[in-house]
Amino acid sequence: MKWVSSFKYVPINYNGRVVTVKDHTQRVNFDNNLNGSKIRLHLCNRYAGKPLCLDRVTVGVAEGDRAAGVTNVTLGGNSRIILAPGQEIFSDEIAFTVHAGERLVVSTYVEQEQDIESICCFWARTGALVSFGVGDRTEGEAFEEAALTDLLPILRDDALPDQIMFFFGFDALQVYTDDGIVELVDRINAGEDVAGNRKLLRKTLRGLFYTKDYVKFISIITESGELAFYDQLTASTTQTSWLDSMKLSQTELYEEISGDNKTHLFATGEKVIFGSNSCYLFHIGHRIIDYRDVEKQCGVVVVSIDEKLLEEVCSPPTENGLNFIVDSAGYLVSCAGSDSLGESVCPEGVNEAAKREAYQETARQTGFLGDRELSVYSVYDDKTGWEIIRATNQNELVQGLHQQQKILGFIMLLSLLSVLPMMERLKKSVVKQKNAEIAALEAQINPHFLYNTLDTIYMLARMNGEEITMKMIQALSKFMKVSLSKGSDVISVADELEHVKSYMEIQKIRNADLFQYEIRCEEHLKQAPVLKLILQPLVENAIKHGFAKIYQDGNIDIRVWQDDQELVFEIENNGEQMKPEVIELIQMMVKEDLSAVRGAFRGQESGYGIGNVISRLRLKYEDRIAFYYTSEENGTCCTIRIPLQEPEKAADR
């Protein structure tokens, strides 16, 4: 039996008052995945220079917008809790039964006006949620929420004001749990109340994955040969509906998984049918490890996942493209619209030409791609035994970015099942896949974590009056916001110009007096759609190479205008003129095969960003683009011409 954190955040040091509260109740609502009969809060006033008085703290179970079963939290037997500056301490242990799968609610009431100097802060609108209401609402009743921006005005200028959560007074809730998986398995192996402990183990498994609809079965085979499982498909407690579909017996399955500390992957087999329910499954298995004695054989755990998840994360098929997965023996693991799951689609040992033909035929048989000539790209990972195949026509390559992002997201989901090492290898395989070249081009700047962190840094800079730092953070935050753009590869001209403007503002702070800039755009073009991130690499090239030999008086002029049915961008700088041979090379890149574009600037001092832009423009607009540089009397001008589209038409694509 031990204390385990069900909810935990790290306090942030803001070096002073963050918010002032008076006659407010704070309510923190979060998921609990543990079973236990006692809880305690880790009370925290870590970074504060003043005492913190919590007039009442309660814990309950969420029921809609209320809390049920409310119980007082005390410290030293007192319901009114006072924390000294910098103090961190556990509350008294509270007799409070919790079950995995419940949402818990911690309510904190502050009556007299107080400056809060130590908080936990995070950015989210799902998972844990925080709300504030006027008056004492610690009995769990519903209340009208106060806007966080009213409590913390600084949030009004934040980039994500509607996503910020903050709370104070505690940073963790712990549960005293007596039904850890290892402990329960040990009892079953020792023959102690096998039926009772197996029931507890099943309950624990159910709570562990209660929100994961794609997990259909979680099974544990103990060293003593007992089988405990949670079957989401049938809710059966006596018969698992997946084991009979395996080619291995229960004993063989146990021996294979328990023989090492690796993650074992079992590909899709026969369709599992139980009553009116049916599905294809793939399975992930691992030895259960007791870290007090890593050599001890406890048992193995097998997680069975619906193959439909693979279809979803591989992206829905379209008339232009399809993703599917084949295992090392040539059996089809996942493919939308196929009737051949679990069957051989490519015999072992065939040459690459025969394999490619087999994959093309598999894709055609789904009926999504018709009879057109297909390009097939694949990557084989020798650790997982999976080959990831992409069947597509050339016009659809740009969409590969979004499909690869979903696959990477799926890999992160599976890491929650403690299979991160294996899935990291799968992730690398996906990234190597040829049609992920587009993703590599557009994903140079895609760190969500940095975007979120910027808001915290900005808040610190604002409190300390650091105007230059604030200006730079705001520019970088806007730059990141457009870079992310919710995964879309098309944005408005206005957003593209805002993106390059933010970049230039950052460069102006870094390189004082180096250059000035001007942006001009015809008003009616600002909402026109354009492929994102095409201007910033060109401006970066101008600053880095065009202005390499000057220290001041540089100028960048960006113009956007319409010429008949074309949208025209001009980026002009008064720096050193581009060399004629480089201009000639760029002209070649617009016409040559894309493979030549990718290698055109290899070994050159500059040009990678230019090649990046040309490649993506051609993939998006095909041969309907013009891209060229001209040497002007006082510098260099880059011109981009693309088809002018209406916003609603772009949104439909």
C-alpha positions in Angstrom: 0.0 0.0 0.0 1.4 3.4 -0.9 0.5 7.0 -1.7 0.2 7.7 -5.4 -0.5 11.1 -7.0 -3.8 11.2 -8.9 -3.4 14.8 -9.9 -0.2 17.0 -9.8 1.1 20.2 -11.3 4.3 22.2 -10.7 4.0 25.7 -9.1 5.4 28.7 -11.1 7.4 31.5 -9.6 6.1 34.8 -10.8 8.2 36.9 -8.3 5.3 38.7 -6.7 1.5 39.1 -6.7 -0.2 37.3 -9.5 -3.9 37.8 -8.6 -6.0 39.2 -5.7 -9.1 37.3 -4.6 -11.8 38.1 -2.1 -14.9 36.1 -1.3 -14.2 33.7 -4.0 -14.4 29.9 -4.3 -11.9 28.2 -6.6 -13.0 24.8 -8.0 -10.5 22.4 -9.6 -12.1 19.5 -11.5 -9.9 16.6 -12.8 -9.9 12.9 -13.7 -8.9 10.2 -11.2 -7.5 6.8 -12.3 -6.8 5.3 -8.9 -8.8 3.3 -6.4 -8.4 3.9 -2.7 -10.0 4.7 0.7 -7.9 7.7 1.8 -6.7 10.9 0.2 -4.6 13.9 1.1 -3.7 17.2 -0.6 -0.2 18.6 -1.0 -0.8 22.1 0.2 1.6 24.6 -1.3 2.6 28.3 -0.9 6.1 27.7 -2.3 7.0 31.0 -4.0 4.9 33.4 -1.9 6.4 36.1 0.4 3.1 36.3 2.3 1.0 33.8 4.3 -2.0 32.2 2.5 -5.2 31.7 4.3 -7.7 29.1 3.0 -10.9 29.5 4.9 -12.3 26.2 3.8 -11.1 23.4 1.5 -13.3 20.4 0.4 -13.1 17.5 -1.9 -15.9 15.7 -3.6 -16.9 13.7 -6.7 -18.0 15.6 -9.8 -21.7 15.2 -10.9 -22.2 17.6 -13.8 -21.6 21.1 -12.6 -21.9 20.0 -8.9 -19.8 18.1 -6.4 -21.3 15.2 -4.4 -20.0 13.5 -1.2 -18.2 16.7 -0.1 -15.7 16.2 2.7 -13.6 18.8 4.5 -9.8 18.9 4.1 -8.0 19.7 7.3 -4.5 20.5 8.5 -3.7 19.7 12.1 -7.4 19.1 12.6 -8.3 22.6 11.5 -10.6 23.4 8.6 -9.2 26.9 8.3 -5.7 26.4 6.8 -3.0 29.0 7.0 0.2 28.4 5.0 3.4 30.3 5.9 5.5 31.9 3.1 7.2 29.2 1.2 5.5 26.4 3.1 4.6 23.0 1.5 2.9 20.4 3.6 0.5 17.5 3.3 -3.0 17.9 4.7 -4.3 15.4 7.2 -5.2 12.0 5.8 -8.9 12.0 4.9 -11.2 9.0 4.8 -12.6 9.4 1.3 -13.3 6.4 -1.0 -12.3 7.1 -4.6 -12.8 4.9 -7.7 -10.8 4.9 -10.9 -12.9 6.7 -13.6 -14.4 9.4 -11.4 -13.7 13.1 -11.7 -12.8 14.7 -8.4 -13.4 18.2 -7.3 -11.3 20.3 -4.9 -13.0 23.5 -3.8 -11.1 26.3 -2.0 -12.8 29.3 -0.4 -11.0 32.6 0.5 -13.1 35.1 2.4 -10.9 38.1 3.1 -8.9 39.9 0.4 -5.6 38.2 -0.3 -2.7 38.6 -2.7 -1.9 35.2 -4.3 1.8 34.9 -5.1 2.2 31.2 -5.8 0.1 29.4 -8.5 0.0 26.5 -10.8 -0.7 27.5 -14.3 -1.5 25.6 -17.5 -3.0 26.0 -20.9 -6.0 23.7 -21.7 -9.7 23.5 -22.1 -9.9 19.7 -21.6 -8.7 17.4 -18.9 -8.3 19.4 -15.6 -10.6 22.5 -15.4 -10.6 25.4 -13.1 -13.5 27.8 -12.3 -14.1 30.6 -9.9 -17.3 31.8 -8.3 -18.4 34.5 -5.9 -19.1 33.4 -2.3 -18.5 30.2 -0.4 -19.4 27.3 -2.7 -17.4 24.6 -1.1 -20.5 22.5 -0.4 -20.4 21.6 -4.1 -23.4 23.5 -5.4 -23.4 24.9 -8.9 -22.4 28.5 -9.3 -22.0 31.2 -12.0 -18.4 31.3 -13.1 -16.4 34.5 -12.9 -14.2 35.3 -15.9 -10.5 34.6 -15.3 -9.6 37.8 -17.1 -11.6 39.7 -14.4 -9.5 38.1 -11.7 -6.3 38.4 -13.7 -6.5 41.4 -16.0 -3.1 40.6 -17.5 -4.6 37.7 -19.3 -6.6 40.0 -21.5 -3.5 40.7 -23.5 -2.5 37.0 -23.6 -2.5 35.1 -26.9 -4.7 32.4 -25.5 -6.9 34.0 -22.8 -9.7 31.4 -23.2 -7.4 28.5 -22.6 -5.4 29.5 -19.5 -6.1 27.7 -16.2 -4.5 28.7 -12.9 -5.1 27.6 -9.3 -3.5 28.0 -5.9 -3.4 26.5 -2.4 -2.3 23.0 -3.5 -0.4 21.3 -6.3 -1.3 17.6 -5.9 -3.9 15.2 -4.7 -2.7 11.7 -3.6 -4.6 8.5 -3.1 -3.7 5.8 -0.7 -4.0 2.8 -3.0 -3.9 -0.8 -2.0 -4.7 -2.5 -5.3 -1.6 -1.7 -7.5 -1.3 -4.1 -10.4 2.0 -5.6 -9.2 0.7 -6.2 -5.7 -2.5 -7.8 -6.9 -0.6 -10.1 -9.3 1.7 -11.1 -6.5 -1.2 -12.1 -4.4 -2.7 -14.2 -7.2 0.6 -15.9 -7.8 0.8 -16.7 -4.1 -2.7 -18.2 -4.2 -4.2 -15.6 -1.9 -8.0 -15.2 -2.5 -7.5 -15.6 -6.2 -11.1 -14.9 -7.1 -11.3 -11.8 -5.0 -7.9 -10.4 -6.2 -8.7 -11.2 -9.8 -11.9 -9.1 -9.4 -9.9 -6.2 -7.9 -7.4 -6.5 -10.7 -10.2 -6.4 -13.3 -11.6 -3.3 -11.6 -8.2 -1.6 -11.7 -7.8 -2.4 -15.4 -11.2 -1.0 -16.2 -10.4 2.3 -14.4 -7.0 2.5 -16.1 -8.4 2.8 -19.5 -12.0 3.9 -18.9 -11.7 6.8 -21.4 -10.0 5.0 -24.2 -12.7 3.7 -26.5 -10.2 2.2 -28.9 -8.9 -0.2 -26.2 -11.2 -3.2 -26.4 -9.4 -5.6 -24.0 -6.8 -5.4 -21.3 -5.6 -8.8 -20.2 -3.1 -10.0 -17.6 -1.7 -13.5 -17.6 0.0 -14.3 -14.3 3.0 -16.5 -13.7 0.7 -19.0 -12.0 -1.4 -19.2 -15.2 -4.4 -17.2 -14.1 -6.1 -14.9 -16.6 -7.6 -11.5 -15.5 -9.0 -9.2 -18.0 -11.4 -6.3 -18.7 -13.4 -6.9 -21.9 -14.9 -3.6 -23.1 -16.5 -5.3 -26.1 -18.7 -7.7 -24.1 -18.3 -6.8 -20.5 -17.8 -10.5 -19.9 -16.0 -11.5 -16.7 -15.6 -15.2 -17.5 -14.7 -15.4 -21.2 -12.3 -13.2 -23.2 -13.4 -12.8 -26.8 -10.0 -12.2 -28.3 -7.7 -15.0 -27.2 -9.3 -17.6 -29.5 -8.5 -15.5 -32.5 -4.7 -15.6 -31.7 -2.5 -18.1 -33.4 -0.7 -18.7 -30.1 -2.2 -20.4 -27.1 -2.3 -18.6 -23.7 0.8 -20.5 -22.6 2.7 -19.8 -25.8 1.7 -16.1 -25.6 2.9 -15.9 -22.0 6.3 -17.5 -22.9 6.9 -15.3 -25.8 6.2 -12.0 -24.0 7.8 -12.9 -20.6 11.0 -14.0 -22.2 12.5 -10.5 -22.4 11.8 -6.9 -21.4 10.8 -5.9 -24.9 7.4 -4.7 -26.2 5.8 -7.4 -28.4 3.4 -6.5 -31.3 0.9 -9.0 -32.6 -0.7 -8.0 -35.8 -4.3 -8.2 -36.9 -5.7 -11.7 -37.0 -9.2 -13.1 -37.5 -12.2 -10.9 -36.8 -13.3 -11.2 -33.2 -17.0 -12.0 -33.0 -19.0 -12.0 -29.8 -22.7 -11.9 -30.1 -23.7 -8.9 -32.3 -20.3 -7.2 -31.8 -17.3 -7.7 -33.9 -14.0 -6.1 -34.8 -10.4 -6.7 -35.9 -7.7 -6.2 -33.2 -4.0 -5.8 -32.9 -2.3 -6.5 -29.6 0.6 -5.0 -27.6 2.2 -7.1 -25.0 4.9 -6.5 -22.3 6.2 -8.3 -19.3 5.0 -6.9 -15.9 8.1 -5.6 -14.1 8.3 -5.2 -10.3 11.1 -2.6 -9.9 11.8 -3.9 -6.4 13.0 -7.1 -8.0 13.3 -6.8 -11.8 14.2 -10.4 -12.3 11.0 -11.7 -10.7 8.5 -13.2 -13.1 5.1 -11.7 -12.2 3.1 -12.0 -15.4 2.4 -10.2 -18.7 -0.1 -7.6 -19.9 -1.7 -7.6 -23.3 -3.6 -4.5 -24.6 -5.9 -5.3 -27.5 -6.7 -2.3 -29.7 -9.4 -1.9 -32.4 -7.9 -1.8 -35.9 -10.3 1.0 -36.7 -8.0 3.3 -34.7 -5.2 2.6 -37.3 -7.6 3.5 -40.1 -8.5 6.7 -38.4 -4.9 7.8 -37.7 -3.8 6.8 -41.2 -6.4 9.3 -42.4 -9.6 8.6 -44.2 -9.0 7.4 -47.8 -9.8 9.7 -50.7 -9.9 9.3 -54.4 -6.3 10.6 -54.4 -4.6 8.6 -51.7 -4.7 5.8 -49.2 -2.5 4.6 -46.3 -2.3 1.0 -45.1 -0.1 -1.3 -43.0 1.3 -4.7 -43.7 3.3 -6.9 -41.3 6.6 -8.6 -42.0 4.9 -11.8 -43.2 2.9 -9.9 -45.8 -0.4 -10.0 -43.9 -2.6 -6.9 -44.0 -2.7 -5.2 -40.6 -4.9 -2.2 -41.4 -6.5 -0.8 -44.6 -9.8 1.1 -44.8 -12.3 -0.5 -47.1 -10.5 -3.8 -47.5 -12.0 -7.2 -46.9 -8.6 -8.8 -46.6 -7.6 -7.8 -43.1 -5.5 -10.5 -41.5 -4.9 -12.1 -44.9 -1.7 -12.4 -46.9 -1.5 -9.7 -49.6 2.2 -10.1 -50.4 4.0 -13.4 -50.1 7.3 -13.4 -48.2 10.5 -13.3 -50.2 9.2 -11.6 -53.4 11.2 -8.9 -55.1 10.5 -5.2 -54.7 8.7 -4.9 -58.1 6.3 -7.7 -57.2 5.8 -6.2 -53.8 5.0 -2.8 -55.2 2.5 -4.4 -57.7 0.9 -6.3 -54.8 0.5 -3.1 -52.8 -1.0 -1.3 -55.8 -3.5 -4.1 -56.2 -4.4 -3.9 -52.5 -5.0 -0.2 -52.8 -7.1 -0.6 -56.0 -9.3 -3.3 -54.5 -10.6 -0.9 -51.8 -12.4 1.0 -54.7 -11.2 4.4 -53.5 -8.5 5.1 -56.1 -10.1 3.7 -59.3 -7.9 2.3 -62.0 -5.4 5.2 -62.2 -1.7 4.7 -62.1 -0.5 4.8 -58.5 2.7 5.8 -56.8 3.5 3.6 -53.9 6.0 4.5 -51.1 6.7 2.3 -48.2 9.0 2.0 -45.1 9.8 -1.2 -43.3 10.7 -1.1 -39.6 12.6 -4.3 -38.6 11.8 -3.7 -34.9 8.0 -3.7 -35.2 7.7 -5.8 -38.4 5.3 -3.3 -39.9 5.6 -1.8 -43.3 3.7 1.5 -43.8 2.5 2.0 -47.3 1.2 5.1 -49.0 -0.6 4.7 -52.4 -1.2 8.0 -54.0 -1.2 10.1 -57.2 1.1 13.0 -57.5 -1.5 15.7 -57.2 -2.3 14.6 -53.6 1.2 14.7 -52.1 0.6 17.9 -50.1 -2.2 16.2 -48.1 0.5 13.8 -46.8 1.4 16.4 -44.3 -1.9 16.1 -42.4 -1.9 12.4 -42.6 1.6 12.1 -41.2 0.7 14.4 -38.3 -2.2 12.1 -37.4 0.0 9.1 -37.5 2.5 10.8 -35.2 -0.4 11.7 -32.9 -1.5 8.1 -32.8 2.0 7.1 -31.8 1.9 9.5 -28.9 -1.4 7.9 -27.8 0.1 4.5 -27.8 2.9 5.8 -25.6 0.3 6.1 -22.8 0.1 2.3 -22.9 3.8 2.1 -21.9 5.0 1.1 -25.3 6.9 4.3 -26.0 10.2 2.7 -27.1 8.6 0.6 -29.8 6.4 3.4 -31.0 9.3 5.8 -31.2 10.9 3.4 -33.7 7.6 3.4 -35.6 7.5 7.2 -35.5 11.0 7.3 -37.1 9.9 4.9 -39.8 6.9 7.1 -40.6 9.1 10.2 -40.8 11.4 8.4 -43.2 8.5 7.6 -45.5 9.0 9.4 -48.8 5.8 11.3 -48.9 6.7 12.7 -45.5 9.1 15.0 -47.3 6.3 17.6 -47.4 5.9 17.3 -43.7 9.6 17.8 -43.2 9.5 21.0 -45.3 6.5 22.5 -43.5 7.3 21.3 -40.0 10.5 23.2 -39.4 8.7 25.4 -36.9 6.0 23.4 -35.1 6.7 23.3 -31.3 3.4 23.7 -29.5 5.3 23.6 -26.2 7.3 26.7 -27.1 4.1 28.6 -28.0 2.5 27.8 -24.6 5.7 28.7 -22.7 5.9 32.1 -24.4 2.8 33.2 -22.6 4.4 32.4 -19.2 7.6 34.3 -20.2 5.5 37.3 -21.4 3.6 37.4 -18.1 6.9 37.5 -16.2 8.3 40.3 -18.5 5.1 42.3 -18.1 5.3 42.1 -14.3 8.9 43.3 -14.4 8.3 46.1 -16.9 10.7 44.7 -19.5 9.2 46.4 -22.6 11.7 45.1 -25.2 11.3 41.5 -24.0 7.6 41.8 -24.1 7.7 43.2 -27.6 9.9 40.3 -28.8 7.8 37.7 -27.1 4.6 39.1 -28.6 6.2 39.0 -32.1 7.4 35.5 -31.6 4.0 34.4 -30.3 2.3 35.8 -33.4 4.9 34.2 -35.5 4.3 30.8 -33.9 0.5 31.1 -34.1 0.6 31.5 -37.8 3.2 28.8 -38.2 0.9 26.3 -36.4 -2.3 27.5 -38.0 -4.2 24.5 -36.7 -2.5 22.1 -39.0 -3.7 23.9 -42.2 -1.3 24.4 -45.1 -3.4 27.4 -46.4 -3.9 30.7 -44.6 -5.1 34.2 -45.6 -2.8 36.7 -47.2 -3.3 38.9 -44.1 -2.0 36.1 -41.8 0.9 35.4 -44.1 1.9 39.1 -44.0 1.4 39.1 -40.2 3.7 36.1 -40.0 6.5 37.7 -42.0 6.0 41.0 -40.1 6.5 39.3 -36.8 9.6 37.7 -38.1 11.0 41.1 -39.2 10.1 42.7 -35.8 12.2 40.0 -34.1 15.1 40.6 -36.5 14.9 44.3 -35.9 15.3 43.8 -32.2 18.2 41.4 -32.7 19.8 43.6 -35.3 19.3 47.2 -34.2 19.3 49.8 -37.1 20.1 47.1 -39.7 17.0 47.6 -41.8 13.5 49.0 -42.0 10.5 47.4 -43.8 7.3 48.4 -45.5 4.4 46.1 -46.4 1.7 47.1 -49.0 -1.3 45.0 -49.9 -4.4 45.7 -51.9 -7.3 45.6 -49.4 -9.4 43.2 -51.3 -6.6 40.6 -51.4 -6.1 40.3 -47.6 -8.6 37.4 -47.2 -7.4 35.6 -50.3 -6.0 32.1 -49.5 -2.3 31.4 -50.0 0.1 28.5 -49.1 1.6 29.4 -45.7 5.2 30.2 -44.8 6.3 31.3 -48.3 7.5 34.9 -47.5 9.5 34.4 -44.2 12.3 32.1 -45.8 12.8 34.7 -48.5 13.0 37.6 -46.1 15.4 35.5 -44.0 17.6 34.9 -47.0 17.6 38.7 -47.8 18.7 39.6 -44.2 21.3 36.9 -43.9 22.9 37.2 -47.3 21.7 40.5 -48.9 22.5 42.5 -45.8 25.7 40.5 -44.9 28.0 43.4 -45.7 26.0 46.3 -44.3 25.2 47.4 -40.7 22.5 49.9 -41.2 20.1 51.5 -43.7 18.8 48.3 -45.2 15.3 48.2 -46.5 12.8 45.4 -47.3 9.7 46.2 -49.3 6.9 43.7 -49.6 4.1 44.3 -52.1 1.0 42.2 -52.8 -1.2 42.9 -55.8 -3.5 41.4 -58.4 -2.6 40.9 -62.0 -5.6 39.5 -63.9 -6.3 36.1 -62.3 -2.9 35.9 -60.5 -1.9 36.8 -57.0 1.5 38.5 -57.0 4.0 38.9 -54.2 7.2 41.0 -54.6 9.9 41.0 -51.9 12.6 43.6 -52.7 15.7 44.5 -50.7 18.5 47.0 -51.2 21.2 44.7 -50.1 24.0 43.0 -52.2 22.7 41.8 -55.5 22.2 38.1 -56.0 24.8 36.4 -58.2 23.7 35.7 -61.8 24.5 32.0 -61.5 22.3 31.7 -58.5 19.4 33.4 -60.3 19.9 31.0 -63.2 19.9 28.0 -60.7 16.6 29.2 -59.2 15.0 29.5 -62.7 16.0 25.9 -63.2 14.4 24.8 -60.0 11.0 26.1 -61.1 11.0 23.7 -64.1 13.1 20.7 -63.1 12.0 17.5 -61.3 11.4 18.0 -57.6 14.3 15.7 -56.7 16.6 18.2 -58.5 15.0 21.0 -56.5 15.8 19.3 -53.2 19.5 18.9 -54.1 20.0 22.1 -56.0 21.6 24.1 -53.2 23.6 21.3 -51.6 26.9 22.7 -50.7 25.8 26.3 -51.3 26.0 29.0 -48.6 22.4 30.0 -49.1 19.2 28.9 -50.8 17.8 26.1 -48.7 14.8 28.3 -47.7 14.3 29.2 -51.4 14.3 25.6 -52.4 11.8 24.9 -49.6 9.4 27.5 -50.9 9.7 26.5 -54.5 9.1 22.8 -53.6 6.0 23.5 -51.6 4.6 26.0 -54.2 5.0 23.4 -56.9 3.4 20.6 -54.9 0.5 22.9 -54.1 -0.1 24.7 -57.3 1.7 22.4 -59.8 2.8 24.3 -63.0 0.5 27.3 -62.3 3.3 29.2 -60.5 6.0 31.6 -61.4 9.0 32.2 -59.1 12.0 34.3 -60.1 14.6 36.7 -58.9 15.8 39.9 -60.8 18.8 42.1 -60.0 17.7 45.7 -59.6 19.9 48.8 -59.6 19.9 48.9 -55.8 19.4 45.3 -54.8 17.3 42.2 -55.6 13.6 41.5 -56.1 11.9 38.2 -55.8 8.5 37.7 -57.5 5.9 34.9 -56.8 2.9 34.5 -59.0 0.1 32.0 -58.0 -3.5 31.5 -59.0 -5.9 33.9 -57.3 -8.6 31.9 -55.4 -11.7 33.0 -53.5 -11.6 32.2 -49.7 -14.6 29.9 -49.8 -13.2 27.9 -52.7 -10.0 27.3 -50.8 -11.9 26.3 -47.7 -13.7 23.6 -49.8 -10.5 22.0 -51.1 
